[in-house]
């Protein structure tokens, strides 16, 4: 079992590593600053399917298939896969992965799903319940717009604080083999600052990210300088500024180490994405396309990955409810 665990924070005794990872993104993401780092760029938003929802499922299937090929294994070698997305009943995952026949755990953490999936997959491997596990998630601009906002045909104006849902998927395969080790992690707590504006996700999620990062640093007796990067999921410009301000007021300065996947994946000015990217596939693709390879290649030794998620639904938004948020953290370290 986990070496130590307290209040959602754990470290792993067993060597659990990232055996392989993959990232698949859409055209807009491929045209962004990180385009060259992704495994595959799909220029057709429908991915050859009839609907956007079917396309999102195909993104997940493609990401898992690439990760399997890169690990040089068969799908039957994976004991369990953890997956989720933003769609009602997580249909992006269920429909996308059904043909693989891999034991499946459907999960939901909104845009924090990649970190949540990695935590569950790592703990399953640590416990001995599985030898090889996987985690994958996805998002699609058009499916998210249809579900959470207004139909694309409506042509509604985007607010300055809004973010652009990424069309992307990321997948990891975990086992005792690999160059990047899962050291431990932190399961987030739900934070709710009373924000009701669904176009201001960064502000809603920043307090959860700050709480999780602070809790992990405190529990492990570490400081920001002990890490090469402290990566947040998709806070965007507004949320990134806010999380640093919140932590600085508590005596923790992450300015030098902080990177946000939502800020990184697009050029906000030339690509007209306002505050940056969002969606489950945002942090998943940037983690798998950029940060894990950075660790594998020696560009970094120690990274905290804190994916953030807004836990609202279309119904809760329509009822005027505030937006609860969460951030789950995974500690990754290069194996010598």
Order of alpha helices (4+ residues) and beta strands (2+ residues): beta-beta-beta-alpha-beta-alpha-beta-alpha-beta-alpha-beta-alpha-beta-beta-beta-alpha-beta-alpha-beta-alpha-beta-alpha-alpha-beta-alpha-beta
